[in-house]
Amino acid sequence: MSVPPTAYSRTRRHPVALLRASLKDASTTPFWLDSPDRPTALPALAGDTTADLVVVGGGYCGLWTALIAKERDPKRDVLLIEAAEVGWAASGRNGGFCETSLTHGPENGERHFPDELETLARLGRENFNDLKATIDRYSMNVEFEETGVLMVATEPHQVAGLREAADDNPDATFYAAGSIPVKSPLYRAALAETAGYGYVNPARLVWELKRVCLELGVRIAENSPVRSLTRDGEAVTLSTRIGTVRAHQVALATNGFPSLLARTRLLTMPVYDYALMTEPLSREQLESIGWVDRHGINDSSREFHYYRRTADDRILFGGFDAIYHRGGRIRPSQDQRPETFELLADHFFSTFPQLSGIRFTHKWGGMIDMSTQLVAFHGVAWDGRVAYSAGYTGLGVAATRFGAETMLDLLSGEKTDRTALGWARSHPFPIPPEPIRYPAVQAMRRAVAASDANEGKDGILIRIADRFGIGFDS
């Protein structure tokens, strides 16, 4: 039996010539990083050194860990080590969606942490508010906007779910077809939520976190990949190509990159996400699609899209085509995938035919770290000297701050609400290594697509995976 078509199928609806023309002059540099404000990289480590706390990884998780560690104890000697340039990977090239949820939505939270939902919701709100307070306290220019989100149904079976969500949330507004403020022939219903959804310029957030860390006295070394960790009596030794660092404690914030701890190496895998950025749109163009407010938009499919407006009124359009590249290696060449860019362009013009003929100025991709729970996990090793946090699965803009606090709590030995959570005491189901991994991922991708096409009804593979706590989304 053939799979019925969906609003966003993989069969293109627009001529290939039109799609390629729209992408012809697009830069391959991520839009956010393509800025004259991009700071110069700091010097690499030179020789041997010591530190009270070494943070490995210069993305959001590592930067938040270093910043909060200095806020908790200004006298603590904190060194952050980044293998390349701070923020060059996922933290500098994501969509900038910032939200209170720590669980990739209530349904995923219910699946994995049913007894902790109220605590997770409270801690998520507190984390979001603390993030906003930090931005204000240090006058961080990150283009933060708390403007809400519009969840849209593009398939008939998704409408009931949005209506039920509106019934459970007095602050949400349900829109039936014909009354949706943003105009698209694909939208069948929508749900507007305002509280707890914000947006940042992701690269600026990285650069401002870096600035504040330096002002607080954090030492930062870039272009200094750590090759190994070893126990050294009461300390941990980190080896780099230049020398060694002897630390009292270590926080690992390497996310989708190969873990320096063998025990967590099979708990994440690198999945590539791709996005397009349009040229700046005029007021007339935005009014033609009814997108006059500054909220972001997500659709309700398992293979979903996310899109938002920038400060200069471009539209970022990404998601849907989550790609695991055979072998699991992380290569710059994988940041570009023409077939995915053409698919996204096709979906964009299907969503907004009113904008047919516009050009995309940037096309890029990058690695995110996916865990089988679709949320982060946190833990401690080596008698409390090494902490780790990873597996954010595309939800890291705000959640990495929570992960940073959790790692610091674990290193302190203090029992807190964060360390009592299940994901700080257990691990997600491990991901099989190659050569099993690639065919397994492809089978899950097909099952997810089939679920979207079958009115959201999961097939046997997804149902079996659910029993083992395994999830997969775009």
C-alpha positions in Angstrom: 0.0 0.0 0.0 1.4 3.4 -1.0 2.0 6.1 1.7 -0.6 8.9 1.3 0.8 12.4 0.6 1.2 15.0 3.4 1.3 18.7 3.2 5.1 18.4 3.3 6.0 15.4 1.2 9.4 14.7 -0.3 8.0 15.0 -3.8 8.7 18.5 -5.0 5.8 20.7 -6.0 7.8 23.4 -7.7 10.1 23.3 -10.7 13.7 22.5 -9.8 14.8 25.5 -11.9 12.8 27.8 -9.6 14.2 26.3 -6.5 17.8 26.4 -7.7 17.4 30.0 -8.8 16.2 31.0 -5.3 19.3 29.3 -3.8 21.8 30.3 -6.5 23.6 33.1 -4.7 23.1 32.0 -1.1 26.1 32.1 1.2 27.2 28.8 2.8 28.2 30.6 6.0 25.6 30.4 8.7 23.7 33.7 8.7 24.3 34.5 12.4 28.1 33.9 12.1 28.3 36.0 8.9 28.8 39.2 10.8 31.5 41.9 11.1 30.9 41.7 14.9 32.3 38.1 15.1 35.1 38.3 17.6 38.7 37.3 16.9 39.6 33.9 18.4 41.7 34.0 21.6 45.1 32.4 21.7 45.5 28.6 22.1 46.9 27.0 25.2 50.7 27.4 25.3 52.4 24.9 27.6 51.3 23.3 30.8 48.9 24.9 33.3 46.5 24.2 36.2 43.0 25.3 37.2 40.4 24.6 39.8 37.8 23.9 37.2 38.3 23.2 33.5 35.3 23.4 31.2 35.8 21.5 27.9 33.6 23.0 25.1 33.0 26.6 24.1 29.3 26.4 23.2 26.3 27.4 25.3 26.7 24.6 27.8 30.4 25.3 28.4 30.1 29.1 28.5 27.1 29.0 30.9 29.1 26.5 33.2 32.1 28.8 33.3 30.0 32.0 33.9 27.8 30.5 36.7 30.9 28.9 38.3 32.5 32.4 38.6 29.2 33.8 39.9 29.0 31.2 42.6 32.6 31.6 43.6 34.5 34.6 42.1 37.8 33.3 43.5 37.6 30.0 41.6 40.1 29.6 38.9 38.1 28.6 35.8 39.6 27.7 32.5 37.4 27.1 29.4 39.0 25.1 26.5 37.5 25.1 23.0 38.8 22.8 20.2 38.1 25.4 17.5 36.4 28.8 17.9 33.9 29.6 20.6 30.4 29.2 19.2 31.3 27.9 15.8 29.2 24.8 16.0 25.5 24.3 17.0 25.5 27.3 19.4 26.3 29.7 16.7 24.1 28.4 13.9 20.8 27.3 15.4 17.4 28.9 15.0 17.6 30.9 18.3 14.4 29.5 19.7 14.5 29.9 23.5 11.8 28.3 25.7 11.0 27.1 29.2 10.5 23.4 28.3 13.3 21.1 29.3 11.7 18.0 27.9 11.1 18.6 24.2 7.4 19.2 24.9 4.9 17.8 27.4 4.3 14.5 25.5 8.0 13.6 25.6 8.2 14.6 29.2 5.2 12.3 30.0 6.9 9.4 28.2 10.2 9.6 30.1 9.6 11.5 33.3 5.9 11.1 34.3 6.5 11.5 38.0 8.6 14.7 37.7 6.6 16.8 35.3 5.6 19.4 37.8 9.1 19.8 39.1 10.5 19.9 35.5 8.0 22.6 34.6 8.8 24.7 37.6 12.6 24.4 37.1 12.2 25.1 33.4 10.3 28.4 34.2 13.0 29.3 36.8 15.8 28.6 34.3 14.1 30.7 31.7 13.7 33.6 34.1 17.2 33.3 35.3 18.5 33.4 31.7 16.5 36.6 31.1 17.9 38.1 34.3 21.4 37.3 33.3 20.9 39.0 29.9 19.7 42.1 31.8 22.3 42.0 34.5 25.2 42.1 32.1 23.5 44.2 29.4 23.9 41.4 26.9 23.1 42.5 23.3 21.5 39.2 22.1 18.3 40.6 20.3 16.2 38.8 22.9 12.4 38.9 22.2 9.8 37.1 24.3 7.1 37.1 21.6 5.5 33.7 21.8 5.0 30.9 19.3 2.3 29.8 16.8 1.9 26.1 16.5 0.2 25.2 13.3 -1.6 22.0 12.1 -0.9 21.1 8.5 -2.8 17.7 8.6 -6.4 17.1 9.6 -5.5 14.8 12.5 -3.4 17.5 14.2 -6.3 19.9 14.7 -7.8 18.1 17.7 -4.4 18.1 19.5 -4.1 21.8 19.2 -7.7 22.3 20.4 -7.0 20.1 23.5 -3.8 22.0 24.2 -5.8 25.3 24.2 -8.4 23.8 26.6 -5.5 22.9 29.0 -3.9 26.4 28.8 -5.9 29.5 29.7 -3.2 31.7 28.2 -3.3 30.0 24.8 -5.5 30.9 21.9 -6.9 28.4 19.4 -7.5 29.4 15.8 -9.7 27.4 13.5 -9.1 27.4 9.7 -10.0 30.7 8.2 -9.2 32.7 11.4 -5.4 32.0 11.6 -3.5 35.3 11.6 -0.7 34.0 9.4 -2.0 33.0 6.0 -0.9 29.8 4.4 -2.9 27.3 2.2 -1.4 24.5 4.3 -2.6 25.6 7.7 -5.7 23.9 9.1 -5.6 25.3 12.6 -3.2 27.0 15.0 -2.4 27.5 18.6 -0.8 30.8 19.9 1.1 30.7 23.1 2.8 33.7 24.5 4.5 32.9 27.9 7.8 31.2 28.0 8.9 31.5 24.4 11.6 33.8 23.3 14.1 34.3 20.6 17.8 35.3 20.4 20.4 35.9 17.9 22.3 32.7 18.7 25.7 33.9 17.7 25.4 37.1 19.7 24.4 35.0 22.7 27.6 33.0 22.4 29.7 36.1 21.9 28.1 37.9 24.8 28.5 34.9 27.1 32.2 34.9 26.1 32.5 38.6 26.9 30.9 38.2 30.3 33.0 35.1 31.1 36.2 37.1 30.4 35.0 40.1 32.4 34.4 37.7 35.4 37.9 36.3 35.1 37.4 33.1 33.2 40.4 32.1 31.2 39.5 31.0 27.6 41.7 29.1 25.2 40.5 28.5 21.7 41.9 26.2 19.0 43.0 23.9 21.7 41.4 20.4 21.3 41.6 18.1 24.3 42.8 14.7 23.3 42.3 12.7 26.5 41.5 12.7 30.2 43.4 10.8 32.8 43.2 10.4 36.6 46.1 12.0 38.4 45.8 11.3 42.1 43.5 14.0 43.5 43.3 15.7 40.1 42.4 15.2 36.5 44.9 15.7 33.7 43.8 16.9 30.3 46.2 16.4 27.3 46.3 18.8 24.4 48.6 19.1 21.4 50.5 21.9 23.2 50.7 20.6 26.7 48.7 19.4 29.7 46.2 21.0 32.1 45.9 19.7 35.7 42.5 20.4 37.2 40.8 19.8 40.4 37.5 19.3 38.6 36.3 19.0 34.9 33.0 19.8 33.3 32.5 18.2 29.9 30.3 20.2 27.5 31.2 18.6 24.2 27.6 17.5 23.3 27.6 15.7 19.9 31.4 15.5 19.6 33.0 12.2 20.7 32.9 12.1 24.5 36.2 12.0 26.5 34.5 9.5 28.8 34.0 6.0 27.4 30.9 5.5 29.5 28.9 8.2 27.6 30.2 7.6 24.1 27.2 5.7 22.9 24.6 8.0 24.5 24.5 10.6 21.7 24.9 10.7 17.9 25.5 13.6 15.6 22.5 14.5 13.5 22.6 17.3 10.9 19.9 19.9 10.8 19.6 22.4 7.9 18.2 25.9 7.4 17.6 28.7 4.9 17.5 32.4 5.4 15.5 34.7 3.1 16.5 38.1 1.9 15.0 41.0 4.0 11.2 41.2 3.4 9.3 44.4 3.0 6.3 45.4 5.2 4.0 44.7 2.2 5.5 41.2 1.8 5.0 40.4 5.5 1.4 41.7 5.4 0.7 39.5 2.4 1.2 36.4 4.6 -0.3 38.0 7.7 2.9 37.7 9.7 2.9 41.1 11.2 3.8 40.1 14.8 7.2 38.7 15.8 6.3 35.2 17.1 8.0 32.1 15.8 6.1 29.3 14.1 6.4 25.5 14.4 4.3 22.9 12.6 2.9 19.9 14.4 4.3 17.0 12.5 7.0 14.6 13.8 9.1 15.7 10.8 8.6 19.4 11.7 9.7 22.8 10.5 10.6 25.8 12.6 10.6 29.3 11.3 11.0 32.8 12.7 11.7 36.4 11.8 15.1 38.1 12.3 15.8 41.6 13.5 16.0 42.8 9.9 12.8 41.0 8.8 14.2 38.0 7.1 12.6 34.6 7.6 14.6 31.6 8.8 13.1 28.3 7.7 14.6 25.1 8.8 14.1 21.5 10.1 12.2 18.6 8.7 15.2 16.7 7.1 17.3 15.5 10.0 20.2 13.6 8.5 22.5 11.1 10.1 25.6 10.7 7.9 26.9 7.2 7.7 29.8 6.6 10.1 28.8 9.4 12.4 31.8 11.5 11.6 31.5 15.3 11.9 32.9 17.0 8.8 32.6 20.6 7.4 31.5 19.2 4.0 28.3 17.8 5.7 27.2 21.4 6.5 26.0 21.7 2.9 23.4 19.3 1.4 21.9 20.6 -1.8 19.0 18.1 -1.9 17.9 19.3 1.6 18.1 22.9 0.7 16.0 22.4 -2.4 13.5 20.4 -0.3 13.3 23.3 2.3 12.9 25.9 -0.5 10.1 23.8 -2.0 8.3 23.6 1.4 8.8 27.3 2.0 7.1 28.3 -1.3 4.4 25.7 -0.6 3.8 27.3 2.8 3.9 30.9 1.5 3.1 31.0 -2.3 2.6 34.7 -1.8 6.4 35.0 -1.5 7.2 33.1 -4.7 10.2 34.6 -6.4 12.1 35.8 -3.3 15.8 34.7 -2.9 17.6 33.0 0.0 20.8 34.7 1.1 22.1 31.9 3.3 22.0 28.1 3.4 23.7 26.1 6.0 23.6 23.1 8.3 25.3 21.8 11.3 25.4 19.0 13.9 23.2 18.6 16.9 23.6 15.9 19.5 20.6 13.6 19.6 19.9 11.2 22.5 17.3 8.5 22.5 15.2 10.4 25.1 15.3 13.5 22.9 16.4 15.5 26.0 19.7 16.0 27.8 21.2 13.8 30.4 23.7 14.8 33.1 26.0 12.9 35.4 29.2 12.7 37.3 32.2 10.3 37.1 35.6 9.7 38.7 34.6 10.1 42.3 32.9 13.4 41.6 35.7 15.1 39.7 34.2 15.0 36.2 30.7 16.1 35.3 29.1 15.8 31.9 25.9 17.1 30.1 24.9 16.3 26.6 22.0 15.1 24.4 20.1 18.4 24.0 18.6 17.3 20.6 18.0 20.8 19.3 16.6 22.2 22.5 19.8 23.7 24.0 19.4 27.5 23.7 17.9 27.7 27.2 18.2 24.2 28.5 22.0 24.3 28.4 22.0 26.8 31.1 20.0 24.3 33.2 22.6 21.6 32.3 25.4 23.9 33.4 23.8 24.4 36.8 23.2 20.7 37.1 26.9 19.9 36.4 28.1 22.4 39.0 25.6 21.0 41.6 26.9 17.5 40.9 30.6 18.7 41.2 29.8 20.4 44.5 28.2 17.2 45.9 25.2 19.3 47.0 21.8 17.6 46.7 19.4 19.9 44.9 16.2 19.7 42.9 18.3 19.4 39.8 20.5 16.6 41.0 17.4 14.7 42.2 15.9 14.4 38.7 15.9 11.2 36.9 18.1 12.4 34.1 20.9 13.3 36.6 20.7 9.7 38.0 20.3 7.5 34.9 21.2 7.4 31.2 19.1 7.2 28.0 19.1 4.0 26.1 22.4 3.7 24.3 22.6 4.1 20.5 24.1 1.1 18.7 27.5 1.6 17.0 28.2 1.2 13.3 27.6 -0.7 11.2 24.2 -1.2 12.9 23.5 2.5 13.6 23.1 3.8 10.0 20.4 1.2 8.9 18.7 1.5 12.3 18.4 5.3 11.9 17.1 5.1 8.4 14.5 2.6 9.5 13.4 5.0 12.2 13.3 7.9 9.8 11.0 6.0 7.5 8.8 5.0 10.5 8.5 8.6 11.6 7.5 9.7 8.0 5.0 6.9 7.9 3.5 8.0 11.2 3.0 11.6 9.9 1.3 10.2 6.7 -0.9 7.8 8.7 -2.8 10.4 10.8 -0.1 10.3 13.5 -0.6 6.6 14.2 2.7 4.9 15.0 3.7 1.7 13.4 5.2 -1.3 15.1 8.8 -0.1 15.0 8.0 3.1 16.8 5.8 1.3 19.3 8.6 -1.2 20.1 11.1 1.7 20.3 8.8 3.5 22.8 8.9 0.5 25.1 12.7 0.8 25.4 12.5 4.6 25.8 13.8 5.3 22.3 12.6 8.3 20.3 13.5 10.0 17.0 12.3 13.3 15.6 13.4 15.6 12.8 
